[in-house]
Amino acid sequence: MKTTLVIPHYNDASRLAPFLVDLCRELPGHFEILVSDDGSRPEEREALRRVVREAQVGWGGPSKLLDPLFVDKNTGKGGAVLRGWDAATGADLVAFADADGAVGAGEIVRAEQFFRGADYDALFANRVKMLGRSVERSLKRHLSGRVFATLVSNVARIPAYDTQCGLKILRRRAMEKIRSRQETVGFAFDVELCLLLLKFGFRVIEFPVDWRDVPGSKVSLLRDSWRMAREVFRIRRRVEGIER
């Protein structure tokens, strides 16, 4: 068994560095980690190479932490994730986690262990405060997240509490079934991923995780809300028109 964890990266090497060390230290041996760069600036690419080399030397070498993937043009988080998944040969599970480390290494291990023993095709981590779980989130981020979740629920008709939490795990057979249908590479990648999985009859579970607010989000609700709504509506209409 093997799990490939893809970390999408864009001009964020300094914030990624401590998270990579935690991942290499805590993830079991059946994990491999692949950082998929999304057209970062040249100096950030060099910084990423250094960060990865240092983590490889200290924690398990290039067989556990692979050399990064690079492309010249920025496409969006979803594009980086999909390129990483396409490169995940031999993995029975594919996953991604956001580079900010808001979902920590220990939570990734806990989610993957649960998923391996469960009868589901995909796991979407979520940020819901419940007994035994810790969600450290500013009021602004909480409110903006709930606004987007409501938009997704109403416009995309997805009965999910939280599609945007930065950890997803899929069985390879599910990923391969929907891969040719995936078109969205920006912020709404997670929404399309969920809609396609449900469209093709795959079983998706939301899994509560500990989560901590990390500054530096590249999406602004006030600036991007109208664009978000249009994109979510477009995705829903397109997926509805797909023949199974």
Backbone hydrogen bonds in HBPLUS format (Angstrom, degrees):
<---DONOR---> <-ACCEPTOR-->    atom                        ^
c    i                          cat <-CA-CA->   ^        H-A-AA   ^      H-
h    n   atom  resd res      DA  || num        DHA   H-A  angle D-A-AA Bond
n    s   type  num  typ     dist DA aas  dist angle  dist       angle   num
A0092-ASP N   A0002-LYS O   3.01 MM  90  5.76 133.1  2.24 138.7 149.4     1
A0093-LEU N   A0002-LYS O   3.25 MM  91  6.52 158.1  2.30 158.9 159.4     2
A0003-THR N   A0030-HIS O   2.97 MM  27  6.25 159.8  2.01 146.6 150.8     3
A0032-GLU N   A0003-THR O   2.89 MM  29  6.31 147.9  1.99 160.6 163.3     4
A0004-THR N   A0093-LEU O   3.05 MM  89  6.49 158.6  2.10 155.2 155.5     5
A0095-ALA N   A0004-THR O   2.90 MM  91  6.14 147.8  2.01 167.7 162.7     6
A0005-LEU N   A0032-GLU O   2.86 MM  27  6.19 168.1  1.88 169.8 171.5     7
A0034-LEU N   A0005-LEU O   2.93 MM  29  6.21 163.0  1.96 155.4 156.6     8
A0006-VAL N   A0095-ALA O   2.90 MM  89  6.08 174.0  1.90 137.1 138.5     9
A0097-ALA N   A0006-VAL O   3.10 MM  91  6.56 148.3  2.20 157.1 164.0    10
A0007-ILE N   A0034-LEU O   2.86 MM  27  6.16 157.7  1.91 147.0 151.0    11
A0036-SER N   A0007-ILE O   2.95 MM  29  5.96 154.9  2.02 132.7 140.8    12
A0009-HIS N   A0036-SER O   3.01 MM  27  5.91 155.3  2.07 143.2 139.2    13
A0038-ASP N   A0009-HIS O   2.85 MM  29  6.01 144.5  1.97 168.7 176.6    14
A0016-LEU N   A0012-ASP O   3.02 MM   4  6.16 146.5  2.13 150.5 161.1    15
A0017-ALA N   A0013-ALA O   3.05 MM   4  6.09 145.9  2.17 149.6 155.6    16
A0019-PHE N   A0016-LEU O   3.02 MM   3  5.30 117.7  2.42 108.2 124.4    17
A0020-LEU N   A0016-LEU O   2.92 MM   4  6.15 156.1  1.98 162.9 170.9    18
A0021-VAL N   A0017-ALA O   3.22 MM   4  6.54 158.0  2.27 152.2 157.7    19
A0022-ASP N   A0018-PRO O   3.09 MM   4  6.33 160.1  2.13 144.4 149.5    20
A0023-LEU N   A0019-PHE O   2.91 MM   4  6.17 159.4  1.95 151.4 157.3    21
A0024-CYS N   A0020-LEU O   2.91 MM   4  6.13 170.1  1.92 155.9 157.9    22
A0025-ARG N   A0021-VAL O   3.00 MM   4  6.13 150.0  2.10 145.9 154.3    23
A0026-GLU N   A0022-ASP O   2.92 MM   4  5.99 154.9  1.98 152.3 158.3    24
A0027-LEU N   A0023-LEU O   2.91 MM   4  5.53 165.1  1.93 151.1 154.1    25
A0031-PHE N   A0028-PRO O   3.13 MM   3  5.92 164.5  2.16 124.3 127.2    26
A0033-ILE N   A0064-LYS O   2.71 MM  31  6.10 161.6  1.74 164.9 171.5    27
A0066-LEU N   A0033-ILE O   2.86 MM  33  6.06 152.8  1.93 166.3 173.6    28
A0069-LEU N   A0035-VAL O   2.95 MM  34  6.40 159.5  1.99 157.2 164.0    29
A0037-ASP N   A0069-LEU O   2.85 MM  32  5.77 156.2  1.90 150.5 150.7    30
A0044-GLU N   A0041-ARG O   2.94 MM   3  5.19 124.0  2.26 105.7 120.8    31
A0045-ARG N   A0041-ARG O   2.94 MM   4  6.28 148.0  2.04 155.8 166.2    32
A0046-GLU N   A0042-PRO O   3.09 MM   4  6.42 159.3  2.13 150.6 155.1    33
A0047-ALA N   A0043-GLU O   3.03 MM   4  6.23 153.5  2.10 136.9 144.6    34
A0048-LEU N   A0044-GLU O   2.84 MM   4  6.03 152.5  1.92 144.2 151.5    35
A0049-ARG N   A0045-ARG O   2.90 MM   4  6.23 159.0  1.95 151.3 156.7    36
A0050-ARG N   A0046-GLU O   3.04 MM   4  6.34 157.5  2.09 148.5 154.0    37
A0051-VAL N   A0047-ALA O   2.96 MM   4  6.20 161.4  1.99 149.4 154.7    38
A0052-VAL N   A0048-LEU O   2.91 MM   4  6.11 166.1  1.93 158.2 161.0    39
A0053-ARG N   A0049-ARG O   2.93 MM   4  6.10 164.5  1.95 149.9 154.5    40
A0054-GLU N   A0050-ARG O   2.94 MM   4  6.12 166.6  1.96 154.6 158.0    41
A0055-ALA N   A0051-VAL O   3.07 MM   4  6.26 156.2  2.12 144.5 151.2    42
A0056-GLN N   A0052-VAL O   2.82 MM   4  6.02 152.0  1.90 150.8 159.3    43
A0057-VAL N   A0053-ARG O   2.98 MM   4  6.21 158.4  2.03 152.1 156.8    44
A0058-GLY N   A0054-GLU O   3.11 MM   4  6.27 158.0  2.16 144.1 150.0    45
A0059-TRP N   A0055-ALA O   2.86 MM   4  5.71 145.8  1.98 147.4 155.0    46
A0061-GLY N   A0056-GLN O   2.80 MM   5  4.14 135.3  2.00 137.1 137.6    47
A0064-LYS N   A0061-GLY O   3.22 MM   3  5.98 153.8  2.30 119.3 125.0    48
A0065-LEU N   A0061-GLY O   3.19 MM   4  6.33 177.0  2.20 157.3 157.0    49
A0079-GLY N   A0076-GLY O   3.07 MM   3  5.42 121.8  2.43 105.8 119.6    50
A0080-ALA N   A0076-GLY O   3.24 MM   4  6.63 156.9  2.29 153.8 160.1    51
A0081-VAL N   A0077-LYS O   2.95 MM   4  6.27 159.8  1.99 156.5 162.4    52
A0078-GLY N   A0185-VAL O   2.79 MM 107  3.92 121.3  2.13 122.7 125.9    53
A0082-LEU N   A0078-GLY O   2.92 MM   4  6.11 167.1  1.94 152.8 156.0    54
A0079-GLY N   A0185-VAL O   3.33 MM 106  4.53 143.3  2.48 118.1 111.0    55
A0083-ARG N   A0079-GLY O   3.04 MM   4  6.21 159.7  2.08 148.2 153.4    56
A0084-GLY N   A0080-ALA O   3.12 MM   4  6.30 154.2  2.18 142.6 149.7    57
A0085-TRP N   A0081-VAL O   2.86 MM   4  6.19 157.9  1.91 154.0 160.6    58
A0086-ASP N   A0082-LEU O   2.86 MM   4  6.04 156.3  1.92 149.1 155.5    59
A0087-ALA N   A0083-ARG O   3.19 MM   4  6.40 137.0  2.39 135.5 145.8    60
A0087-ALA N   A0084-GLY O   3.09 MM   3  5.14 129.0  2.36  95.5 109.1    61
A0088-ALA N   A0085-TRP O   3.03 MM   3  5.00 158.8  2.08 104.4 111.1    62
A0089-THR N   A0087-ALA O   2.90 MM   2  5.72 137.4  2.08 105.7  93.1    63
A0172-ARG N   A0092-ASP O   2.91 MM  80  5.15 161.6  1.95 141.9 138.1    64
A0094-VAL N   A0170-LEU O   2.91 MM  76  5.39 162.0  1.95 155.7 161.5    65
A0170-LEU N   A0094-VAL O   2.75 MM  76  5.39 167.8  1.77 168.4 172.7    66
A0096-PHE N   A0168-LYS O   3.00 MM  72  5.58 147.3  2.10 148.0 154.3    67
A0168-LYS N   A0096-PHE O   3.12 MM  72  5.58 154.3  2.19 151.0 157.9    68
A0098-ASP N   A0166-GLY O   3.08 MM  68  4.98 150.8  2.17 131.0 133.9    69
A0101-GLY N   A0098-ASP O   3.37 MM   3  6.23 172.2  2.38 121.6 123.9    70
A0212-ARG N   A0102-ALA O   3.14 MM 110  5.02 152.7  2.22 126.7 135.0    71
A0107-GLU N   A0104-GLY O   3.13 MM   3  5.39 122.5  2.48 102.4 116.1    72
A0108-ILE N   A0104-GLY O   3.07 MM   4  6.42 148.8  2.17 149.9 159.5    73
A0109-VAL N   A0105-ALA O   3.03 MM   4  6.35 158.8  2.08 153.2 158.2    74
A0110-ARG N   A0106-GLY O   3.01 MM   4  6.24 159.2  2.05 142.9 148.7    75
A0111-ALA N   A0107-GLU O   2.88 MM   4  6.03 162.1  1.92 148.0 152.5    76
A0112-GLU N   A0108-ILE O   2.94 MM   4  6.08 163.3  1.97 149.5 154.3    77
A0113-GLN N   A0109-VAL O   2.94 MM   4  6.09 159.4  1.98 152.2 157.6    78
A0114-PHE N   A0110-ARG O   3.08 MM   4  6.27 160.9  2.11 146.3 151.3    79
A0115-PHE N   A0111-ALA O   2.91 MM   4  6.10 164.2  1.94 150.5 155.3    80
A0116-ARG N   A0112-GLU O   2.97 MM   4  6.12 156.8  2.03 149.3 154.3    81
A0117-GLY N   A0114-PHE O   3.11 MM   3  5.48 130.8  2.36 103.4 115.9    82
A0118-ALA N   A0115-PHE O   3.13 MM   3  5.03 163.4  2.16 104.1 109.2    83
A0121-ASP N   A0203-ARG O   2.78 MM  82  5.14 154.0  1.85 139.2 148.2    84
A0171-ARG N   A0121-ASP O   3.04 MM  50  5.54 159.8  2.08 157.3 153.8    85
A0122-ALA N   A0203-ARG O   3.14 MM  81  6.47 139.2  2.31 157.2 155.5    86
A0205-ILE N   A0122-ALA O   3.03 MM  83  6.45 158.6  2.08 150.9 155.7    87
A0123-LEU N   A0169-ILE O   2.74 MM  46  5.06 157.8  1.79 154.2 159.7    88
A0169-ILE N   A0123-LEU O   2.96 MM  46  5.06 155.5  2.02 144.7 150.3    89
A0124-PHE N   A0205-ILE O   2.89 MM  81  6.20 166.4  1.91 159.2 163.4    90
A0207-PHE N   A0124-PHE O   2.91 MM  83  6.07 153.6  1.98 137.7 143.0    91
A0125-ALA N   A0167-LEU O   3.07 MM  42  5.45 169.3  2.08 159.4 160.6    92
A0126-ASN N   A0207-PHE O   2.96 MM  81  5.75 147.9  2.06 129.0 128.2    93
A0209-VAL N   A0126-ASN O   3.16 MM  83  6.17 157.1  2.22 170.3 165.5    94
A0133-ARG N   A0130-MET O   2.97 MM   3  5.55 166.1  1.99 145.1 144.4    95
A0211-TRP N   A0134-SER O   2.82 MM  77  6.36 153.0  1.90 153.9 163.0    96
A0136-GLU N   A0211-TRP O   2.74 MM  75  6.11 162.8  1.77 159.0 160.4    97
A0213-ASP N   A0136-GLU O   2.55 MM  77  5.67 134.9  1.75 150.9 166.7    98
A0142-HIS N   A0138-SER O   2.87 MM   4  6.11 158.5  1.92 153.9 160.7    99
A0143-LEU N   A0139-LEU O   2.88 MM   4  6.05 168.7  1.89 155.2 157.4   100
A0144-SER N   A0140-LYS O   2.96 MM   4  6.12 166.6  1.98 152.0 156.1   101
A0145-GLY N   A0141-ARG O   2.92 MM   4  5.93 152.8  1.99 140.9 148.8   102
A0146-ARG N   A0142-HIS O   2.94 MM   4  6.20 153.1  2.01 148.4 155.6   103
A0147-VAL N   A0143-LEU O   2.95 MM   4  6.19 152.1  2.02 148.1 155.8   104
A0148-PHE N   A0144-SER O   3.04 MM   4  6.30 162.7  2.07 147.5 151.5   105
A0149-ALA N   A0145-GLY O   2.88 MM   4  6.07 154.7  1.95 144.7 152.6   106
A0150-THR N   A0146-ARG O   2.91 MM   4  6.04 154.1  1.98 144.0 150.1   107
A0151-LEU N   A0147-VAL O   2.96 MM   4  6.22 155.0  2.03 145.9 153.2   108
A0152-VAL N   A0148-PHE O   2.87 MM   4  6.14 160.9  1.91 152.2 156.8   109
A0153-SER N   A0149-ALA O   2.90 MM   4  6.08 158.9  1.94 145.2 151.4   110
A0154-ASN N   A0150-THR O   2.92 MM   4  6.08 158.9  1.97 150.1 155.1   111
A0155-VAL N   A0151-LEU O   2.74 MM   4  5.67 166.4  1.76 155.1 160.0   112
A0156-ALA N   A0152-VAL O   2.90 MM   4  5.01 134.6  2.11 120.0 134.2   113
A0160-ALA N   A0158-ILE O   2.84 MM   2  5.52 139.5  2.00 100.8  90.8   114
A0167-LEU N   A0165-CYS O   2.90 MM   2  5.90 140.1  2.06 100.4  93.3   115
A0174-ALA N   A0171-ARG O   2.98 MM   3  5.48 128.0  2.26 110.8 123.8   116
A0175-MET N   A0171-ARG O   3.13 MM   4  6.50 162.5  2.16 156.5 161.6   117
A0176-GLU N   A0172-ARG O   2.86 MM   4  6.07 168.7  1.87 161.2 163.7   118
A0177-LYS N   A0173-ARG O   3.14 MM   4  6.16 145.8  2.26 134.2 142.7   119
A0178-ILE N   A0174-ALA O   3.29 MM   4  6.55 153.4  2.37 150.7 155.5   120
A0179-ARG N   A0175-MET O   2.92 MM   4  5.72 127.4  2.20 146.5 161.0   121
A0181-ARG N   A0178-ILE O   2.87 MM   3  5.37 148.4  1.97 117.7 128.0   122
A0182-GLN N   A0179-ARG O   3.18 MM   3  5.44 160.5  2.22 109.4 115.3   123
A0189-PHE N   A0186-GLY O   3.07 MM   3  5.61 156.3  2.13 123.7 124.4   124
A0191-VAL N   A0188-ALA O   3.07 MM   3  5.23 121.1  2.43 101.4 115.8   125
A0192-GLU N   A0188-ALA O   3.15 MM   4  6.51 164.5  2.17 160.8 163.6   126
A0193-LEU N   A0189-PHE O   2.91 MM   4  6.11 160.4  1.95 152.5 158.7   127
A0194-CYS N   A0190-ASP O   3.02 MM   4  6.23 160.5  2.06 146.4 150.3   128
A0195-LEU N   A0191-VAL O   2.97 MM   4  6.24 166.6  1.99 154.8 158.5   129
A0196-LEU N   A0192-GLU O   2.88 MM   4  6.03 164.1  1.91 156.8 160.5   130
A0197-LEU N   A0193-LEU O   3.07 MM   4  6.23 161.4  2.11 147.8 153.0   131
A0198-LEU N   A0194-CYS O   3.02 MM   4  6.25 165.9  2.04 154.1 157.6   132
A0199-LYS N   A0195-LEU O   2.82 MM   4  5.94 152.9  1.89 145.0 153.7   133
A0200-PHE N   A0196-LEU O   3.08 MM   4  6.27 151.8  2.16 149.7 154.5   134
A0202-PHE N   A0197-LEU O   2.90 MM   5  5.21 154.9  1.96 163.1 155.0   135
A0201-GLY N   A0198-LEU O   3.07 MM   3  5.07 161.8  2.11 107.9 110.1   136
A0224-ASP N   A0220-SER O   2.77 MM   4  5.65 156.5  1.82 151.9 158.9   137
A0225-SER N   A0221-LEU O   2.86 MM   4  5.09 130.2  2.12 146.6 147.3   138
A0228-MET N   A0224-ASP O   2.80 MM   4  5.97 155.1  1.86 158.0 166.4   139
A0229-ALA N   A0225-SER O   2.97 MM   4  6.24 162.4  2.00 151.7 155.0   140
A0230-ARG N   A0226-TRP O   3.06 MM   4  6.33 166.7  2.08 153.7 156.7   141
A0231-GLU N   A0227-ARG O   2.97 MM   4  6.11 160.7  2.01 149.3 154.8   142
A0232-VAL N   A0228-MET O   2.90 MM   4  6.10 164.3  1.93 158.3 162.1   143
A0233-PHE N   A0229-ALA O   3.03 MM   4  6.19 161.4  2.06 149.1 154.2   144
A0234-ARG N   A0230-ARG O   2.92 MM   4  6.12 157.9  1.97 147.1 153.5   145
A0235-ILE N   A0231-GLU O   2.96 MM   4  6.16 159.0  2.00 149.2 154.6   146
A0236-ARG N   A0232-VAL O   3.02 MM   4  6.24 163.5  2.04 148.9 153.2   147
A0237-ARG N   A0233-PHE O   3.05 MM   4  6.28 166.3  2.07 153.3 156.3   148
A0238-ARG N   A0234-ARG O   3.00 MM   4  6.19 160.1  2.04 148.8 154.5   149
A0239-VAL N   A0235-ILE O   2.90 MM   4  6.08 170.5  1.91 160.2 162.3   150
A0240-GLU N   A0236-ARG O   2.93 MM   4  6.06 156.5  1.98 149.1 156.1   151
A0241-GLY N   A0237-ARG O   3.28 MM   4  6.45 138.0  2.47 137.1 146.7   152
A0241-GLY N   A0238-ARG O   3.09 MM   3  5.26 131.4  2.34  98.3 111.2   153
A0242-ILE N   A0239-VAL O   3.14 MM   3  5.27 162.2  2.17 107.2 112.8   154
